[in-house]
Amino acid sequence: MINRREALKRTALAATALTASAAWKVVRAQNAPPVPPAPAPTGPFQLPPLPFAADALEPAIDAQTMTIHHDRHHAAYVAGLNKAVTEAPELASRSVEDLLRYLDTVPEKVRTAIRNHGGGHFNHSLFWQMLKKNVGTGPTGALAQAIARSFGSLANFQAGFSKAALSVFGSGWAWLTLDGKTLKIETTPNQDSPLTHGRTLLLGVDVWEHAYYLKYQNRRADYLAAFHSVINWDFVATRYQAALA
């Protein structure tokens, strides 16, 4: 058995050793090389940057949701699309819009991947541009007149659009589209796009849970009500005019 003096001596030596070890870890960490950045996406398709700061749409859409939605979910669709075209290299020179518009010309072996990942990339690339803090402003000019003709009023359109988005079972999108010269509200499951059916996409809302669940949980209706306050109507109007031309 050791006496009290010896026990105290050993305890002091152990404490000194732990302090020295901790200090060495700090020094080593301070002198360690920096962690290299994530490799840039490889392939013909790239993740576009958000056209606004991640917190620009608060409180309607919170910064954390926006960051995860763009940096992880959209990035995953881009990666999946690039992987798909490695199996059909002849597709690499085509735009994602062209691939979706003429999906039946895509080789069957990658058609589902192009439909899912290409749709996810295209839908989200448009979605970011459709968003802007608008402080309750609505469409103007020719688009406003077209919405009034087709739906009776902006309020009627908003109600119909939200109703359609609420009707999506599981994951998908609600859209305002142009079919010829006719405005329509329609929905698609998953990452399907009305583009494949010949429609022009004017406005879309993502109702996958990752688009709203951190802030709204299962309250999709609250998310949709907030969405109407962050629509970039100038962008929607530009697409409408271009489609008519």
NUFIKOL-696309 format. One line per 5 residues: number of its first residue (from 1); their letters; for each residue y, x, z of C-alpha. Coordinates in Angstrom, 2 decimals. Each point is the difference from the previous one (the first is absolute). Last residue first. Example, Ala and Ser with C-alpha at 12.3 -4.5 7.8 and 13.67 -1.06 7.14 Angstrom:
<rs>
2> SA> -1.06:13.67:7.14  -3.44:-1.37:0.66
</rs>
This chain:
<rs>
245> ALAAQ> 36.23:-43.33:-77.89  -1.41:-2.67:2.29  -2.11:2.58:1.84  2.98:2.34:0.40  2.13:-2.80:1.45
240> YRTAV> -2.68:-0.94:2.54  -0.66:3.63:0.96  3.71:0.53:0.63  0.17:-3.22:2.03  -2.85:1.15:2.25
235> FDWNI> 1.74:3.35:0.57  3.28:-1.71:0.88  -1.90:-2.42:2.25  -1.20:2.82:2.24  -1.80:-2.22:2.49
230> VSHFA> 0.48:0.98:3.65  1.00:-3.28:1.68  -2.78:-1.99:-1.70  -2.54:2.37:1.58  1.01:-1.14:3.50
225> ALYDA> -1.30:-3.52:-0.67  -3.13:1.51:-1.52  -0.65:2.14:3.06  0.47:-3.00:2.27  -2.48:-2.03:-2.08
220> RRNQY> -2.53:2.84:0.19  -0.10:-0.25:3.77  -3.39:1.67:0.52  1.49:3.24:1.41  3.73:-0.11:-0.88
215> KLYYA> 1.14:3.57:0.65  -3.12:2.13:-0.48  -1.59:-2.69:-2.19  2.57:-0.11:-2.82  -0.95:1.88:-3.15
210> HEWVD> -3.34:1.22:1.41  -1.09:-3.64:0.13  0.02:-0.31:-3.78  2.66:-2.56:-0.82  2.00:2.10:-2.45
205> VGLLL> 2.91:-1.96:-1.44  0.83:0.04:-3.68  3.02:-0.56:-2.20  0.57:0.19:-3.77  -3.45:0.80:-1.38
200> TRGHT> -0.31:-0.76:-3.71  -3.17:-1.95:-0.88  -2.62:0.94:-2.56  -3.09:-0.72:2.06  -0.49:3.64:1.04
195> LPSDQ> 3.65:0.09:1.07  -0.84:-2.76:2.48  -1.28:2.89:2.15  -3.13:0.35:2.10  0.43:2.11:3.12
190> NPTTE> -2.01:-2.26:2.36  0.28:-3.61:-1.11  2.75:-1.29:-2.29  2.57:-2.72:0.56  2.33:-2.03:-2.20
185> IKLTK> 3.55:-1.28:-0.13  1.14:-0.55:-3.56  3.17:0.42:-2.06  -0.33:-1.06:-3.64  1.47:2.00:-2.87
180> GDLTL> -3.28:1.51:-1.16  -1.80:0.02:3.33  2.49:1.55:2.41  -1.31:0.72:3.46  0.96:-0.62:3.61
175> WAWGS> -2.94:1.39:1.90  -2.12:-0.40:3.12  -2.34:2.86:0.86  -3.44:0.71:1.40  -2.14:0.38:3.09
170> GFVSL> -1.85:-2.68:1.93  0.40:-3.51:-1.34  3.35:-0.25:-1.76  1.42:-3.43:0.90  2.78:1.47:2.14
165> AAKSF> 1.37:1.84:-3.04  0.01:-3.23:-2.02  1.82:-1.87:2.76  2.52:2.85:0.28  0.75:-0.19:-3.73
160> GAQFN> 0.25:-3.78:0.06  2.43:0.01:2.94  2.08:2.80:-1.50  0.11:-1.78:-3.37  1.09:-3.25:1.61
155> ALSGF> 2.75:1.83:1.89  1.15:1.68:-3.21  0.36:-3.42:-1.62  -1.74:-2.46:-2.30  -3.05:2.17:-0.64
150> SRAIA> 0.09:0.81:-3.72  3.59:-0.88:-0.91  1.43:1.43:3.25  -2.08:3.18:-0.39  1.23:0.37:-3.60
145> QALAG> 3.63:-0.45:1.07  -0.34:2.62:2.73  -1.59:2.37:-2.51  2.79:-0.54:-2.53  2.76:0.83:2.45
140> TPGTG> -0.70:0.58:3.68  -3.00:0.49:2.24  0.31:-0.25:3.77  1.95:1.63:2.81  -1.40:-0.24:3.52
135> VNKKL> 1.09:3.38:1.28  -1.49:1.74:-3.06  -2.01:2.79:1.59  -1.88:1.20:-3.04  -3.55:-0.44:-1.25
130> MQWFL> -1.15:-0.66:-3.57  0.00:3.73:-0.75  -2.62:0.64:2.68  -2.15:-2.84:-1.39  0.02:1.34:-3.56
125> SHNFH> -1.72:3.26:0.93  -2.20:-2.03:2.36  -1.35:-2.26:-2.74  -0.54:2.89:-2.41  -1.86:2.23:2.44
120> GGGHN> -2.14:-2.78:1.46  -0.81:-1.33:-3.46  -0.99:3.45:-1.17  -2.17:0.38:3.10  -1.77:-3.36:-0.30
115> RIATR> -0.01:-0.67:-3.75  -0.40:3.67:-0.87  -2.94:0.27:2.41  -1.56:-3.16:-1.43  0.41:1.23:-3.56
110> VKEPV> -1.41:3.47:0.64  -3.51:-0.34:-1.46  1.11:-2.90:-2.22  2.22:2.21:-2.11  3.58:-1.38:-0.05
105> TDLYR> 0.77:-2.19:-3.03  -0.50:-3.21:2.03  2.72:1.17:2.38  2.66:-0.29:-2.70  2.94:-0.92:2.23
100> LLDEV> -1.48:1.98:2.87  -0.42:3.25:-1.91  3.37:-0.43:-1.72  1.78:-0.46:3.33  -1.80:3.06:1.40
95> SRSAL> 1.40:2.02:-2.87  -2.43:1.60:-2.44  -0.42:3.76:-0.42  -2.70:0.28:2.66  -2.18:-2.71:-1.56
90> EPAET> -1.82:2.37:-2.37  -1.20:1.91:3.06  -2.47:-2.78:0.97  -1.77:1.26:3.12  3.07:1.99:1.03
85> VAKNL> 1.90:-3.27:-0.54  -1.68:-1.57:3.01  0.93:2.84:2.35  3.65:-0.32:-0.98  -0.14:-3.73:0.72
80> GAVYA> -1.61:0.54:3.39  2.63:2.58:0.96  2.81:-2.33:-1.04  -1.58:-2.87:1.93  -0.31:2.21:3.09
75> AHHRD> 3.66:0.98:-0.26  0.96:-3.68:0.05  -1.95:-0.52:3.23  0.89:3.22:1.79  3.58:1.08:-0.66
70> HHITM> 1.31:-3.37:-1.19  -1.55:-2.52:2.39  -0.12:2.46:2.88  3.69:0.83:-0.34  1.09:-3.61:-0.53
65> TQADI> -2.02:-1.23:2.97  1.47:2.70:2.22  3.56:-0.68:-1.21  -0.06:-3.71:0.76  0.31:-2.73:-2.63
60> APELA> 2.40:-2.88:0.68  1.75:1.82:2.86  0.35:2.39:-1.71  0.17:0.45:-3.77  1.53:3.48:-0.09
55> DAAFP> -2.43:1.46:2.56  -2.14:1.87:-2.54  3.10:1.23:-1.84  0.49:-1.41:-3.49  -1.38:0.37:-3.54
50> LPPLQ> -3.41:0.95:1.46  -1.36:2.97:-1.87  -2.34:-0.53:-2.94  -3.64:1.03:0.51  -1.17:1.78:-3.14
45> FPGTP> -2.40:-0.79:-2.82  -1.06:2.68:-2.50  -2.25:1.82:2.43  0.29:2.07:3.14  2.02:-1.21:2.97
40> APAPP> 1.85:2.86:1.72  -2.00:1.83:2.65  0.93:-0.81:3.59  2.43:2.52:1.42  -1.34:3.25:1.53
35> VPPAN> -0.04:0.16:3.81  2.37:2.75:1.00  -1.45:3.45:0.85  -0.69:0.53:3.71  2.57:2.04:1.92
30> QARVV> 1.17:-2.78:2.29  -3.54:-1.25:0.49  -1.23:3.49:0.99  2.84:0.41:2.48  -0.70:-3.41:1.54
25> KWAAS> -3.73:0.72:0.18  0.71:3.36:1.68  2.12:-1.71:2.64  -2.81:-2.45:0.74  -2.49:2.84:0.38
20> ATLAT> 2.32:1.95:2.27  0.53:-3.04:2.19  -3.74:-0.65:0.15  -0.71:3.64:0.97  2.63:-0.07:2.69
15> AALAT> -1.46:-3.20:1.43  -3.44:1.54:0.05  1.25:3.13:1.81  1.77:-2.14:2.61  -3.13:-2.06:0.60
10> RKLAE> -2.07:3.18:0.38  2.40:1.40:2.60  0.09:-3.26:1.92  -3.80:-0.04:0.14  -0.11:3.64:1.17
5> RRNIM> 2.43:-0.73:2.84  -1.95:-3.08:1.07  -3.29:1.87:0.32  -2.72:0.10:-2.63  -3.54:-1.16:0.76
</rs>
